[in-house]
Amino acid sequence: MSEVPSSHVPSSHGKRRPDRAALAIAPVLFILAGIIWWDAGRLAEMSNYSRIGPATVPHVVAIGLALLAIWTGFEAWRGDFPEREPIEVQPVVMIVAGLAGQMLLLKAAGFSIATGVLFALTAFGFGRRKLWISLPIGIVFSFVVYIIFGRFLQLSLPAGPLEHLFF
């Protein structure tokens, strides 16, 4: 006899139960599709000389999100989603802390150091526990990205003490 996955085990009434989380996600996807469609409609007013313009891709994305919302709702109602694994909170907290740290440090410390902090805390969240190794590696990678985008491509990235030391 084959083993039935736990998400497909019938409830006490003989039916699969709807997935409440996915039922909540489906309308959010649909609302997001509507917002993108509405915003893309404003772009269409700007250029009306061609049928394909700046609003074409956002309209396609909105249609795709609406179809995904319908599909998600249907699958959620049928209870066909696999059982989710428990969420590990600590990696999420470390990544969010890295993003917050980058935003807070960007002006004061510059792009390389702020993004190096993001790199190190994200690596820590994914299991790389040696911050004394991942922080300098992240700063070096970020400095290389700063050189490529800030110097070669002439994009405006916030400079800090490290960038001012070399440029």
N, C-alpha and C positions, 0 to 999 in steps of 0.2 A: 504494500500500500504506500502511495506517495505521501510525503509530508506537505501539509498546506501551510503557507506562510501565515504568521500570526495576524497580519493585517487583513487577510482574506478569510479569517475564521468567522463563521456566521455568529451573529449575536443571539441572544436568547429567543428572539422572534424568528430566527431562521434567515435573516437578511443581514447584509453587511451594513455597518453604521456609516453615515456620512462623515467625512473628515472636516471637522469644524474649522481648523486652521486654514485649510485650502478654500473652504467656503468663504472665509473672511478675505483671503487674498484675491479671489476672483473679482469682486466688485472694485477693489483697489486698482487692479489692472485695468478694468473697464473705465474707471474714472481717469486714470492716467492716460489712457488712449483718447478719451474725450478732450482732455486738456491739450494734448499734443495736436489733435485734429483742429481744435479751436485756434491754437497759436499758429499753426501752419496756414489756416485760412486767412489770417492777417498778413502773412507773407505773400500770399497769392495776390492780394490787392496791390502790392508794391510793383509787381512786374506782370503785366498781362499781355505781353507781346508773343509769348510762346506757351504752349500747353505744358511743357516740361520746364520747371523753374525751381526756385529755392524751396517751394512748398511740396515738391513731389516726394522726396525721400521722407520727410516727416509724416506725410499722409500714408505712405507705405508702412512706416513704423507703427502708426496709429492703428491701421487695419490689422497688422500682425499682432499688436497687443490686444485688440478687441477679440480676435480669433483665439488667442491664448487665454483670455479671460473666460470665454465661453467654454473652451475645452477644459480649463481648470475647474470651472463650476460643475460641468458635467461629470468629470472624473471624481471630483470631491463628493458629489451627491451619490455616486455609485459606490464610493468607498474603495476605489482602485489604487489609491496611493500606497506605496510601501510604508511600513512602520518606520518612523524616524528614530535615529539614534539620539541618545540624550545629549544635550548641549553642554559643552565644556565652557564654563564662564571665563576662566582665567585667560585663555588665549584671546578671547574677544576683548576683555578688559585691557590687555597689553597692547593690542592693535589700536584700540580707540585712544589709549593713553599716548601712543606714538603719534597718532594723527593730531591730537590736541597739543602735544608737545611741539610738533612741527609748526602748527599754526601760531602758537605763542612765541616760539623762538625765531620765526622766519625774519622778522624785521630786525631784531636785536642781534642775532647770531649769524644771520645770512643763510643762503640756500644750502650750502654744503653741510654745515654743522646741524641745522634743523632737520634736513632730510637724512643725515646720518643717524640722528636720534630715532627718527621714524624707522629706519632700516633695522637698527639694533633692537628696538622694542618689538618690532614685528618678528624678527628672528627669535627673540626670547619667547614670544607667544607661540611660535611653532616648534619650540623645544631646544633651541640653541641657547643654553644657559650662560655661556661665557660672554658677558657684556664687554669685558675688557678686550675681547678679540673682535666681536661683531661691531662695536661702535667705531673703532678706527677704520675697519673695512668699509663700513657704510659711509663714513665721511670721505674716504678716498673715492669710492664709486660715485658719490654725489658730486665731488669736486670735478671728476671727469665729465659727468653730465653737465655741470655748470660750464666747463670749458667748451664743450661741444655746442650747447644751446646758447650760452651767453656770449661767447666770443666768436665762434665760427658762424653761427646762424643769426647772430645779432638780436637775440630775444632778450627782453628785459627781465632778468632774474635778480632778486634781492641779494646784494653783496654784503658780506660781513667781514669780520677781521681776517679770516683765512683768505678770502678772495682779495681783500685789499693788500694782504701781504705779498701776493704774487702779481697783482695787476694794479 
